[in-house]
Each structure stands twice: as structure tokens, then as C-alpha cells.
Amino acid sequence: MKNPTEWTHAQLTADAKDSREIFRKERIEEPVDKYLEFYDSIEPTAQTFVEGLSDINVGNADMATLLGMDWGLEVYRYLTAPPISADDLATLSGVPVSAALKNNPERIDATNTTVQLLIDPRRFPWLAEKRKPKKGEMEVAVKATTALLAAQKVQTHRRGLARSSQEADVKTALRAAGFKESKAKKDIVLLTDAPLIGEFSGECMLGSTRADVVARLNDGRVLAIECKTSNSSVNSYKRVNHEALGKAAKWLDDFGKKQVVPAATLQGVFSVDNLDNAQERGLYLFWQFRLTDLTDYVK
């Protein structure tokens, strides 16, 4: 049974450099359109919240109406310093935080108590100083709040786009080797549940954790692929050594080393030392910019 190539340190160094340059080029050339789209969509709601902030701060605002606006819940969370996640707001306030919040006055009161304690004193100095806003302060606060949320939305959009693009490219590489996508999508509890030889499936449960793409190799083993994008060497540890390698360990524990080939496709910026460590611990690596390696392996 043939395993994928285990790259030398020198090969990983050269490939990591190429991947970083591709990432850098794409990021520099990325249009600003998506940020502006989010910004223009968020700004009217941010303006309404900022204009009503004095009432929000003393519990006199019509929060059901505010939270019912487009981006209402997100803007609400972004009034604090720093912006607070829905999970953190739920933990601190002791109530669930979701789109249904606007329909529950008691939960609104609980979250409002938390938000009031954490409102950003730099963006909204008139609240901290207990005075009316000076000329221009509200406008600056609206722009700052809108920009904060728009920037976060762009980052979330990038991650989702990168993942879906990676998965699509991996499937294309498998098709180039003659593999077909399985029509029967199902979770894989036993290896008999996996796609047939020469077939693959998209994201599904493989044993006790999820895999992005699962293919049945010609020798009968299962190739389990995680698609990973990283924007920094530090981030690459989380993506590869914690997430992908963590899943690989579970797959090998669930099914055995002779039954599963754990792999990751890499896009972006990665620490070579982290990649060396991942390989040594049983994770096979393919580069997104050269998925012909994957095609050649599975043929």
C-alpha cells in the first residue's frame, strides 16, 4: 500500500515560501468591494443605535425594534469595548443570545445590563462623561462602529470562501484522477459506510469527528482530508497541529492506521517547523497550489 509523499524539510521550506507569496499576492489584489458592501449595509443600523445610545444606556430604548433591524444584534454586541461575542454575552448575562432575543423583554433586560457595563468609553465619551455628545462625536462613533463590524464580517467571509474554494479544488483534483462523487452522502460510523473504491464524498462525520473530504482509495483504505487555510505562522499551529492533527489522531484511533490515511491540504502561511511536526506525527500534507500531487497519489 502506497502512502503520500513525506516531504523533506527543504521541500517544505520551498513550498511554504511559494504558498506565502501566493497568499500575499491574492490578499494585496483583493478588491475592497466586499468591505464596502458590508460597511454600507451596516451603517444605517449603527447610526440608529448610536443616536439612541443614551436611552440604551439607561434602559429606556425600544430594544425589540432596534434588535429587529438588519445587523441589529451584531451592532448591539459591537457597542462594547472590546466587541463581545454572542457566546460571551450569553455567559455574562446568563441568558441565551440569538435572533429570538428581540422577542423576550426579560432576556433583553439581562443583556442590556451587561452591555451597559461594557460600553466603549473611547467611542462614546459622552456616556462615560455623563454629558451630551459634542459636535461630530456621534458621526465618528457611527463610522468606528460600522468599520469594526464590517472588518470582522470581511474576515468571516474570507474564511468561508477559502474553505469552500479549497474543498471544491480538492474534489476537482480527485475527479482528475477518475474518482466520482458519491451520491449517497452519509456519516461514516464503520468503514463499510465509506464511499466505494474510486469515489469520494464531501464533509461528513468520519468516526467521532468531521472530515472535509473523504475518498476511498484503490487499495480500499480511506483518505480523510482536512482543508486548512492560515494567514500567519502562529495561526498555522492551530490549523494544522491542533485541528487537523487532532482529527487525524481520532480517525486513527477509531479505525486503525492500516485503514485510514489522514491528510491536510494547505493554503496560505505556515510554519515549516509546525509542518515537520505534523508529518512526524502521521499527517500527510498536500499544497493547495499544487494539487496535482493529490491527483497523482490517488490514481
Disulfide bonds with the S-S distance in Angstrom:
none
